[in-house]
Structure formats: structure tokens, C-alpha cells
Amino acid sequence: MAVLHYSMGLSLARQEKIEQAIEALQQASILEPEDAQFSLAYAVALNSNGKTEDALAELKKYHQKHPMNGRILMTLSTIYRDSGNIKESLFYAEKMLELVPDNPQVQEYINTLKRKRDSG
């Protein structure tokens, strides 16, 4: 049933029926709270609709249960970065680096965040 809500949410989002999409994606994340894909889609839809705090709350809720999920960590970091909170963005990016210490893309992302933090 969650997959149906998820698919409907994505379809509604493509049709730019954002409020309906958010409702469908929320249902998917409620029905399958252990599935990161549903929480991510719901959070991204919230954030895209200007509900950044709600998006962050959804992601943090999932992160508390699954702290080693890299997609959640990077999404948290990205949303914080985009909202101007470099300190929190860096926190989650560094957690991501703990998961993939040899990943040059994550290291470069962190370096970019540090430069932004130090220049502002």
C-alpha cells in the first residue's frame, strides 16, 4: 500500500499538484516508516514547497532510528546548506564522511562548506 501512495505522490508532483503529492508521500512514509526512500521523498517534497522545518524534522526522525543512512545524511546536509545553516550542514556532511572516508566527492563537499563557513 505504501508503494501505491509513493507512486501517486511522485505522479502528482510531476503534475505540479504539490499539496496532494505531499499528502500521498506522507501516507507512504507513515505506512512504511522504516523505508528511507519514502521519508526522503516526503521530506524533499516538503522542502520544495517551502516547508523546510517540517522537512528537516522528518529527516531527523528517520536519522535517529537509522544514523548510518548516507542518503539521509546528505539530504540533511544539503537542506541545511541551502537554508544557510553551514554549521549544521557541515555536521551532517562530516557524519557522511565517517561512512565513506575515502570518498573524494564528500571530502570536497566538506572543504567547500568549510570555505563558505570561514568566509562568512
C-alpha positions in Angstrom: 0.0 0.0 0.0 2.9 2.4 0.8 4.3 1.9 -2.7 1.0 3.0 -4.2 0.9 6.2 -2.2 4.6 6.8 -3.1 3.9 6.3 -6.8 0.8 8.5 -6.6 2.8 11.2 -4.8 5.5 11.2 -7.5 2.9 11.4 -10.2 1.1 14.3 -8.5 4.4 16.1 -8.1 5.1 15.8 -11.8 1.7 17.3 -12.4 2.6 20.1 -10.0 -0.1 19.2 -7.6 2.2 19.7 -4.7 -0.1 19.7 -1.8 -1.7 16.5 -2.9 1.7 15.0 -3.6 2.8 15.8 -0.1 -0.2 14.1 1.4 0.4 11.0 -0.7 4.1 10.9 0.2 3.3 11.4 3.8 1.0 8.4 3.8 3.7 6.3 2.2 6.2 7.3 5.0 3.6 6.6 7.7 2.8 3.2 6.3 6.4 2.2 5.9 8.4 4.3 8.4 11.5 2.1 8.1 11.8 2.8 4.3 14.3 5.7 3.7 13.0 6.2 0.2 9.6 7.2 1.4 10.9 9.5 4.1 13.3 11.1 1.7 10.6 11.7 -1.0 8.3 13.2 1.6 11.0 15.5 3.1 12.1 16.7 -0.4 8.5 17.5 -1.3 8.1 19.4 1.9 11.3 21.3 1.4 10.4 22.1 -2.2 7.2 23.6 -1.0 8.9 25.9 1.4 8.3 23.7 4.5 12.0 23.4 5.3 11.5 22.9 9.1 9.0 20.1 8.5 11.3 18.5 6.0 14.2 18.6 8.5 12.0 17.2 11.2 11.1 14.2 9.0 14.7 13.6 8.1 15.9 13.9 11.7 13.2 11.5 12.9 14.4 8.9 10.4 18.1 9.7 11.2 17.5 9.0 14.9 16.4 5.4 14.0 19.0 4.9 11.2 22.0 7.1 11.9 24.2 5.4 9.2 21.9 6.1 6.2 24.1 8.1 3.9 21.2 9.4 1.7 19.5 10.9 4.8 22.8 12.4 6.0 23.5 14.1 2.7 19.9 15.3 2.3 20.1 16.8 5.8 23.4 18.5 4.9 22.1 19.8 1.6 18.9 21.3 3.1 20.8 22.9 5.9 23.3 24.3 3.4 20.6 25.6 1.1 18.9 27.3 4.1 22.2 29.0 5.1 23.0 26.9 8.2 26.5 25.9 7.3 27.3 24.7 10.8 24.6 22.0 10.7 25.3 21.2 7.1 28.9 20.6 8.0 27.9 18.4 11.0 25.9 16.0 8.7 28.5 16.1 5.9 31.2 15.0 8.4 29.0 12.2 9.6 28.7 11.1 6.0 32.5 11.2 5.7 32.7 8.7 8.6 30.6 6.3 6.4 32.8 6.8 3.3 36.1 8.1 4.5 37.9 7.6 1.1 35.2 9.4 -0.9 36.8 12.4 -2.6 33.4 13.9 -3.5 32.3 14.0 0.1 35.7 15.4 1.2 35.5 18.2 -1.5 31.9 19.0 -0.4 33.1 19.4 3.2 36.0 21.6 2.0 33.6 23.8 0.2 31.4 24.1 3.3 34.4 25.0 5.4 35.5 27.7 2.9 31.9 29.1 3.0 31.9 29.0 6.8 35.2 30.7 7.0 34.4 33.4 4.5 31.1 34.4 6.1 
